[in-house]
């Protein structure tokens, strides 16, 4: 189905082919610096040709292989510094610790041999698998990825990273991942089974964390919010992005009383600056996006609180109709809410998006080219500039309509785009 406000789109086959055509270069063996060799036992260093750009982003409603943090060397190119490490956190940590600012500026790629990394838990009190590594002011992020490609390195259980800065972890699959105080750190091209969250704790200011094509593909019954970010008391978390991501719904187990959201902003500190771009989030029991509310003493008050850009956001009622039947032992949805929370009035923005389901009454700054299925959106969600486009036909959409815009990210599909 074609809509007048949609940007030109390529077929799934075409954008997969374009993602696979990113240029690569051969790696030539070079000498290690003595300091790096001493700090990285069992690690080999290689020099190679200069970096080139990542592929041009192809706009989409979910992963297609082209969404990538601009501050990170493209995974398909040969970095000036390539380091191969064993599949254990100690080796990975030593390799990151040995990177100099000059090496990071030129480009560093740490390649992890095949294997399974252990997790130590992903709660606020869990021991971090990596801690106090990297620099947020490096000219380029250090890239950490599997040597042999997506699917060859995974994390076996929940894992927490703390104060890891200026590092991008790519194509490493996980269960539940927590990034605490990890300014300018990104997680990219990864499948997670339980979720990924970003948090700011211990009086920290956390900025510019990113999720790029992070995929939670399968619906499940659970009581935990799988995706989101949080700021603890006296903490700041800001300017974080979910780019090319995909989130399946989480259903509440029968008999439970927990309220569950797919992507949640929350905390007693100051948080804002969430951007959801080129993504699809199917609603959990309560909603797809729980955006909370701004504190009156927020030092960043008056800056964007939430931006939904070229994305699909649905209620759980829509999710079960078009793609995800209620799992065995789970409760069917009782509401049809896509977005909950007031945010900061006037600092909510939507562009080129679809919203299937109701929204909490709130005041938006600018809305353009965005279709809603909620007939009360125009009345209850006032807009300073632009406006909602109410389209009752969205309520009749089925699986085929969603398949045309946001293909189900099967393992075969992810393998084809993350090469």
N, C-alpha and C positions, 0 to 999 in steps of 0.2 A: 504494500500500500504506500503510495507516494503522498507526501505532505509538502505544501508550498514553502514552509519555513525550514525544511531540512536542507543541510548543505549537500553538495554533490557527494554521492557515496559510491564506493567501489564494491564489487561483489566480494563475497568471502574468499573465493578462489583467487581473485586478483590481488587483494591485500595480503593474503598469505604469500603469494608469489613475490610481491614486492618486498616483504619482510625478509624473505630468504635470499634476496639479491644484494643484501648489504655487503660492501666490499670487505675482503679479508686479506691479510698479508702474512707471509711466512715469517716464522720466528727464527732468528739466527742466534746461535750460542755465543755468549759474550762472557766477560769476566765479572765476578762478584767483587764488590768492594770489601776489604777486610773486615770493616766494622759490621757490615750486614751479615757476612758469613759467620762471624763470631756470635752474633746475636740470634742466629736462626739455624740451630743444629739440624742437619738433615735436609736443609732447604737449598734448592738450586736457583741461581739467578740467571736471567737471560736478557740480553739487550735486543732491540728490534727497531723497526722503522717507526717514523712518526705517526701519530694518531690521525685519523680522519673522522668525519662527522658521523653521528648516528643516522639511521634512515629518517627521512621526513615523516613526521607524524601523520598518520591517516586517521581522521576523526572517526570515532566508533562509539558503540554503547557497550564497552567491555574490552577485553584483551584482544590484540591483533599482532603483537610483536613489535610495535613501533613506539610505544610509550616508554620513555627512558629519562632518568634525571639528567638535565643538561650539564650539571657540574661533574659528571662521571664519564670516564673513557668508555666508549661504546664496546660492548662485550665481543663484537665480531672483529675488532681491529687488533693489531699487534701493538702492544704498549712498549715504550722504551725500556721499562723494567718489568720483567715477568718472573715471578717466584712460585715455585711449586712446593707444596707442603703436604704433610700427612693429614689424614682426616681425623684430627683431634683439635680441641679448642686451644691447647697449649701451643701447638705449632702455628695455628692461625694467629693467636695473640702475639707470639714472638715476631711473626712476619710483619704485622701491623706496627708493632712498637719500634721496629727497626727502620721504618720509612722516614726519610728526611723531608723537609719542606721542599727542597729542590727536586727530589725524586717525585714527590706527589704532583708538583707543578708540571712535570714532564709527562707523567702518567705511570701508574703502578697497577699491575694486575696480579693478584695472588690467586693461584689456581690450586684447588683442593682435590687430592686424589679421591677416587671412589670410596664410599663408606657411609657409615651411620654415626652421626654425632649424638651424644647423650644430652638429655635435658635435665635441669635441676629444679624445675618448677617455674611458673610464670605469675606468681603473686607478688605483691609489694615487698614481702619478706623473704622471697626466694633468693638463694645465692645466685649471683650472676655467672653465666658461663664465660662472658668477656666483660672486663671492667677497666675504666680509666685508660682508654686507648684512643689514638688519633687526635686530630686538631680541627676545630670548626673553621679555621681560617686558611686551611690548605687551599691552594688555587684549584685543584681538582680533587674529587673524592678518590680514595683508594678503592679499587674494585676487588671483591672477593667472590669467586664463583667456582663451580665444579670444573676440573680440568677436562673431563670427558662429557660435559654437557648436561642439560637438564635431565633429572631423573636418576643421576648417579651419586648425588649426595643428599642426605636428608637428616632431619633431626627427629629422634625417636619419640620424644615426649616434650612437654611444655618447657620453654626456655626463656630466660630473661637476660638482656644485655643492658648494662648500666654505664653511663658516661662514655659511650663509644661515639666518637664524633668525626665527621668527615669521611665516613666509610659507607660504601654501598655493597650490600649482600644480594647477589642475584642468582636465580635459578637453583636455590637451595630450598627444598620443600620442608615444611614443618607441620606441627600440630597446633600449638598455641604459643605465640611469640609476643613478648613484651619488651618494648624499647623504652627504657627509663632514662631521662635526661640525655638523650642522644641527639643533640643538635646537629642538623645537616647530615643526618644519617638516613639512608634509604634501604627499603627492602623491595626487590624487584623480580618480576617474572617468576613467581613462586606460587605453588599451590599449598594452602593450609587447610587442615581438617577442622580445627576448632576456632581459629581466628588470629588476628594480629591487632595489637593495641599500642598506643604511644602515650607516655605519661611523664609528668614533671613532678618531682618530689624533692624533699630536703632543701627547701628554699631556693630552688633552681629556676633559671630562665631557660626554657627549651624552645628552640626555633627550627623551622624548616626541616622537619622530619617528613619523609615521603613514602607512600606506598604506590608502586608503579606496576600495574598488571599483577596485583596480588589477587588470587582467586580462591574463594571458598565455594566449591562447586556443588556440594551435596547438602540437601536439607537433612535436618536431624531434630530429635527431641532433646532439649537441654534447658538449663535454667540460667545460663550465663550469656551476657551480651558478647557476641564474638568479635566485633570490630569497633574501633573508636579511639578516643583519647580523653585524658583526664589531667587536671591540674590540682595538686594537693594544696593544703592551706599555705598561704604566703608564696605560692609558686605561680609562674607564668608559663603557658604553653600556647604558642601562636604560629601562624603561617605554615600550616601543615596541609598536605595534598593527598588525595586519593585519585589517581590518574589511571584510566584504563582498567579499573578494578571490577570485580564481580562478587556479589554476595548472595548466596542462597538463603532461604528463610530458616529461622530457628523456631521450632514449635515447642510450646510448653508441655511437659509431661502431664498426663492426666493425674489430677489430684494435687498438683503443685499450685502455688499461689504467686510465684515470681513473675515480675513484669519483664519482658524480654524485648530488646530492640536489636536491629541488625547492626547499625552504626550509631554509637552514642557519644555525645560530648557531655562531660559532667565533671564535678569536683567542686571543692570549696575555695579554690584559688581563682586565678584569672585565666580564662581560655577564650580563644576566638581565632579567626583566620582559617577556618576549615574550608577547603575547596574540594568539591566533588566534581570531577571532570571526566568525560568520556567513559562513564561507569554505569553499571546496572546494580541496583540493590533491591532485592525482593524483601518485602516486609516480614518481620518476625511478629510474635503475638501482638505486641503493642504498636509497633510501627517500623518503618525502614530507617528513618533518621530521627533520632532524639537529640534535639539541639539545645536543650536546657535553657538557661537564661543568663544574661550578663549581670555582673555585680556593678552596683553604682560607683564603686571606687576603682573600677578597672582602669589602669594607666593607659590602656590602648583604646579606651572608649572613643567612638566616632570613626573607627576603622572597620572594614568589612568583617562581619561575624560569620556568615555562611554564604558561599557562592555555589550554586548548582549550575554547572555549565555542560550542556550537551550530554545529559544523563537521563536515565530512566529510574524512577523511584516508585515503588508500589506498596500497597497494603498487603497483608497476608491473605486477605480474601481474594485479591487478584492473583496472588502467587499460586493458590491451590486450583484456581480455575484454568490457568494457562500453562503451568509447568510442573508444579510440585504438589501432589496429593498429600493429604494429612498422613504422616507416618503412623504405623501401628503403635498404640500406647500413648499417643499424643492428643492434645486437646485441639478441637477445631477453633478457628478464630471467632471471636465474639464481636469484634469491631472491624471497621474497614478504614483504618487510619494509615496514611503514608508518612506524614511528618508530624511530630509532636514537639512542643517547646516553643517559647516566645523569642529566644535569642535576644538581640538588641533591636528594638524598633527602628526601622529605617536603614538597618545595616544587613538586611537579607537581600540576596540577589538571585535571579534565575534567568537563564538564557538557553534557548534552543533545546528545551527539555520536555519530558513527559512526566506527569505526576498522576498516578492512578490511586485514588483514595482521598480521604478527607485530610485536612490540615488544621492544626491548632490555630485559633484566631491570633493573627500577628500582623505586624505592619512591615511591608517590604519597601526597599528603596527603589529598585528598578527591576522590572520583569519584561522580557521581550521574547517573542517567538516560542512561548511555552504553553503547551496544551495541558489542560487539567480535566479530569473526569468528575470533579466535585462541583456540583451545581451552586454551592454556596461560597465558593472561593472568591468570587468578585465582591461579594458582600462582606465576608468575614476576614478576608486577607487583603486589606487595602494596600494600594501601590502608589508611591509618589511619582514614578515615571514609568510609562508603558502600561502594561496590564496583562491579565491572564486571558487565555483563549479557552473558553469552556467548550468542550466537544463531547456531547453525550454519546457519540459512537464509540468512544474509548471504553465505555462500559460493556460493549458487546465484543471486544477483542478476544480472540482465542489464541491457541498455541501457535497457529501459523503466522499470525501478526507479529508475535514476539520472536518467533524463529527468524523472521525476515530482518529484524533489527538487532537482535542480541542472541546469537547462536549459543546453545548450551556448550560450555567449555569442557568438553570431554578430554580425557588424557590424550587421545589421538590428535585432537585439534590443538591442544597446548604443545604437544611434541612438534607439530608441523610449524608453529609460529615461533617457538623459542629455540631456534637453531642459530 
